[in-house]
Amino acid sequence: MTHPIIIYALVGGALLAAPAVLAADRPVAPATVVTTKKACAVAACPDQAVPFKAPNGIVVTPGLLNMGRMMDFEARKIQFELTNANTMAVKVLRVRAGCSCTKVTDFPKAPIPPGGKVTVTLEVLSDKLPRGEFQRTAMVEFEGLTPSTVPLKYLGSKTQRIMIMPNPTVRLGKLKEPAATWTSTFEIVGNLEDGKSLVLGVPVCSAPLKAEIKTIKTSHYRLTVTQTGARGWGSFKDRIRVPVTAPGGSAPLLFTFSGRVGELLQVRPLMMWFPLVTVAEKPATVRRTIKISQGAKPTQVVKATDVKVTLPPDVKVLEVTQAGSRATVELEFAPTFFAKERIEKVVVSTPVGQASFAVVVGGEKPLFKQPYSDELVTPVETADETPVGAVPEEEDKEGASPLSAK
């Protein structure tokens, strides 16, 4: 009989008490979103109407184009008029977009005669822009002019269809005790086009969390999340779903809370393995030692007098001693413990945290790099220490590929 998979499930379940994964963490984007395209001619868009005259004799109108508000997943075309104020014809070599949020869709390929006017068309993709206000610049490069480039400047602000403030992914860090309470409040605002309203349903969550939603006004809600009961020691990750009733076809809003209760205790070994034998073959008792430490710094002392151990049948504690900053526990296994195949969990507790390890009898011996006698040694992974705060958004990526004239 082989135990590795069962062992890993037992140990993992003891170290991380997390609920089942409900969905991928995509908290604010509706499930069915259709990309829209809006043509925005120079005369139709609010702009800084003053033309910009470059030192090389090219006049750009408008000098700064104000796109106004853009919605999530919107693609909008904008246009700039270029006037050649030189006494000679000039040719556009290429137009370089300032970032991945902009595509160059059209520019003149033929030379521009003196006094001639042409149009450059760009397409701005809002899903590539950061939230809030933005300002970008595309560069038009000419042949034979000094300087060789002129800027096309545009600005605006990006608004989500459903905004959640602050960020719905919350890292609570370390909670000192299982009954520690906390509260997080979120503002949910719908910025929907065509007069549509955002309608939310009843939040779905599980203990020890309590979620309440309140309507502030049309398309504006306030979600309050509170921990009301105790949870177990160790790491946790909770999720709350808020159904979106309208507009139809929208995915639920997802709020995620993660952290750890108590200090991080480390137990070595994390697992002990023994072969299956009869009582006659192993008449004597077997003794094993476990070491308990707290956190990553040796200055954090685990007092031997504070250690409590929860044991399976046929196992007892002989003594608990102090070894520097660690506590050492000596266990004694009775011969009857090895008479049948079994997987048992030993729980070690202190006033500030809890950890566990597995004891396995029978089956194949799992392979580990660092054997400890008949035991198997695996360090406990360090939990996330990130304090409460929102996850920063992905930065806008610069350097879109230029579109060159042929």
N, C-alpha and C positions, 0 to 999 in steps of 0.2 A: 504493500500500500504506500502510496506517495503522498506526502503532506505539504510540499512547498507552497502550492497556491492557497491552501487553507490557512497555512501559517501566516503568509503575507496578509491575507484578509483579516485575520485575527489581530495581528499587530497593528495594521493600518487603522482598523476600526477603533482600537484602544487609544491611538495617538491623535486621531483626527475625527471628531464627532461632527460630521457635516451632513446636511440633508441631501437628498437626491438632486442631481442637476436638473433644473427645470427647463432651461433653454439657453441658447447662446446669449452672451451679454451684449444685446443690442437694444439699449434702453429707450432711445428716442426716435428711431427711424421707423415709420409705419411699414407694414409688410408689403403693401402694394402701392408703390409710388410711381407715377408716370412722369417721365422727364418732359418738361414743357419747354418750348422755344418761343421767345418773344423777340420780334425785330424792333430795334430801337434806333431809329434814325436820329441824326444830329438835331433836327428841328423839333423832334417830339420828346426828347429827354431833357429833364432839368439839368443845366450845366452852367459852368462858369463861361459865359458866352464870349469873353474876351479872347481873340485869337492869340496864338503864340508865334512870334516871328523869330526864327532861329538865326544865328549869325551867318549861316551859309545861304540865306536867302529863301528858305522854305517857310511858308506860313501854315501853321496847323490850327484848324478850327473844329471843335472848341479847343482852347488851350488846356482845359481841365474838364473832363466830362464827369458829371455826377449821375451815377446810375440809380441812385435812390436805394430802396430796399429790395433785396433779392431773397427768395425763399429757398429752402433746402431743395436740392435736386433740380434746380432751374438752370437752363442754359439760355443765355441772352446774347443776341448779336448787337454790337455797337459799331458806329462808323465815325471816321475822322476824315475831314476834307483837307487835302494838301494842295497848296497853291505855289506854283513856281514863280517867284518874284525876280528871278535872275534873267539876264539877257541872253542866255543860252539854254538849250534843252538839257534836261538832266534825266538820269535813269535810276530807278530803284533797283538795287541789287538784291536785297532781301529784307524781310521783316522778322525781328526776333521777339518772341513772346517773353515776358518777364518771369513767368512761372508756369507750372503745369496747369494752373487754373485758366489759362488763356490759349486759344487756338487761333492761328492766323488763317482766315478763310478766303480772303481775296485782297489783292493789291495790284497796281498797274504793272504790266510787263513791258509795255511800249514806252519810249522816251516821253517825258512831259515837256511840251514846248514852253517857251517864255510866256508867262501869264496864264498858262494852262492849269486846270483844276482836275484833280482825280480823287478817288475815294479808297480808303483802306478799311476793310471790314474785319473785326475781331469777334470771336465768340468766347464769352466768359462763362465758365462752368462753376456753379456755386458749390458743388460737392467737393471741390478741390480748395475751397477757401476756408479760412478759420472763421469761427463765429464772431459776430460783432463787426466793427468798422474795418474797412480795408482800403488800401490805396496801392495801385500797381502801375507799372510803366512798360510799354512795349517800345522797341527801338526800330526806326526805319533807317536803313543804311543806303546811301546814295553813292553813285560812281562819280569820281572826279570832284567832289565838294570837300571843303575844309571848314569846320569839322564835317566828318562824313555821315554823322547820324543826327536825327532829330527825335525827340521823345513824344510818345502818345500816352498821355496821363489820364487815368480814370480812377474813380473812387466810388464807394457805396458802403452798404452794411448788409451783412448776411443774417437772416432771421430763420430759426427753425420753425417748421410747421407745428411742432410740439416742443416747447422749451421746458426744461427741468432745471431749477436752480435751488441749491447748488448741485454739483455733479451727483448722480444717483449711485455711483460706486463709492462706498464709504469704507475706509479702513479704520477700525476702532482701536487698533493697537492692543495693548495689554490691559485687561480688566483685573483688578486686584483679587476679586473673590467671585464665586459663582452667582451670588445674589446681587452683584453690582447692577445698578440701573443707569440707563442713558436714554436720551430722546433726540431724535433728528427730525427737522421740519423741512419740507420741500414745497416750493411754489411751482405749479404746473400751469402753463399758459399755452393756449392754442392760438396760433397765428395762421388762420386758414383763409384761403382766397374765396371769392364769390359769396361772401356773406355766410359761410358755413360756421357752425358752432362745434366746439369740442365738448363731448359728453363722456364722462368717466363712470365706470361701475364700481362695485364694492371691492376693496382690496382683498387679495387672497394671501394669507400668511399662516404660519403655524407657531405654536408656543415655543419659546417664551415671549414672542413678539406680539404686539398689539398695534394695528394700523387703523387710523381713522382719517377719513377724507371729508373736507368741508368745502362747500361751494362759496367762493368769494363773490363772483359775478359771472356773467356769461363767459364761458371758455377760460375761466380762471379758478383753479382749485388749490387747496392747501392740504398736503398730506403730512400727518404727524405719526411717526413711528417710535414706539417706546418698548423697552424691555421691561416686562412686568413680573417675571418669575426667574427662578434660579436655573442655571444650566450646568452642565458638567465641566470638570477641569479640562484643559487642553484647547486646541484650536477649533474654530467654528467658522461656518460660512452660511449665512441665511439669505433667502431671497423672498421678495414680495412682488407679486404681480398686481397691476392695476389694469383691469379690462378697459379698452377703449370702445365704447358703444357707438359713438359717431366721431368722425366719419367712418362709414362702413368699410370693412376690409383692413382696418388698421390692427397691427400687432399690439398685444398688451405692453404696457410700460413695465420695465423691470428695474427693481432696486436691489442692490446687493450690499450686504454688511458682513465684514470679516474681521476676525481678531483672535485673541487667545485669552483664556481665563487662567489666571495664576502665573507663577514663574515657570520657566522651562526647566523641568527636571530631566536629567540624563541618567539612564540605567544601563550598566554594562555587566554582563552581556544582555543584549536585547532578546536573545533566545537561547534556550538550552535544549540539547538533544540527547536522548538516551536510547540505546537499542532495547528491543523487546526481549525480555528474559523471564525465566520462571523464578519463583522464590527460592527454589533449591539452588539454582545457578548463582544467585546473588543474595546470600543470606544476610550479609551485613548491611548496615545503613550507609547511605552515600551523602557526603557533605559537599556543598557548593557555596561559593561566596559571590555576592553581588555588590557592586559599588554604585553609590548614588551621589550625584553632584548636581549643582544648580547653576544654570546659565553658562556663559562662556568664560567668565572671569573666575579664577580660583579663589579670589578674595571673598566670594559669596559662599558662606559656610552653611552646610546642611548639618544641623545638630542631630547626633545619634538619638538623643532623648525625644526628638520630635517625630521620628520615623515610625509609621504604622504600616504593617504589611498584611494584606488579605491573601490567604493561602488556600489551595485546594486540599482535599482530604489526603492524609498520609504524608503531609509535609508540615514541618514546624520550624520556628525560628529558634536557633540555639543562643545567639547573642547579637547585639548591635553595638558596634564600636565606632570610635572617631578615628579618622585617618586624615589629618590635616583639615582641608575644607570639605572632605567627603565623609559620608557615613558608609560603613561597611556592614553588611548583613550576612550572617552565616546561616544557611538553611540545611536542614537534615531531611532526607528522603527515606521513608521506610521501605523495606524490601517489597511490600505489597504494591507500592506505587508503580513498579515496573512490570507487573504481571499482565497488563493489557495495554493495547494501543490507545493512546489518549492525547489530547491537546488541552492543556490547562493554561489559564491566565493568572499571573501573579500581579497584584496591584500594590504599588508603593505610594504612600501619601505623606505629605508634610503639611503644616499649616498654610503654606503658600502655593502648593501645586500638587500634581499627581502624574504618575507615569506607570507603565506596565511593561511586562515582557512575557513571552510564551515559553512554556515547558512542554516538550514533545517526547513521547515515548513511541518507538516503533516507526515503521516506514523507512524510506530512504533518507540518508543523512544529507541535508541541503548543503550545497557548496558555497562556502564563504572564503574570502581571501585571508582572513585572520582568525584561524581556529584558536579557541581558548580551552585547552584540554578537550573534554567532550562537548564543550560549549561552543556557541557561535556568536562572534562579537560583531555588532553593527552599531555605529554611532547614531544617535537620534539627530535628525535634521533640525537646524535652527529655524524657528518660526519667524514670520514676517514681523518686524518691529516698527513698521511705518505708522506714524501717528494718524489721527483723524484728519482727513482732507480729501479734496477732489483730485481725481487723476487728471494730469495735464493732457490737453488735446494734442493730437499729432500735428507737428508743425508743417506749414506749407512747404512743399518741395520746390526749390528753385531750379531753373535751367531747362526749360522746355526746348525741344529741338526746333531750330530755325527752319522756316520755309523759304527756300531760295528761288530766285527767278532763273529761268532757263533761257 
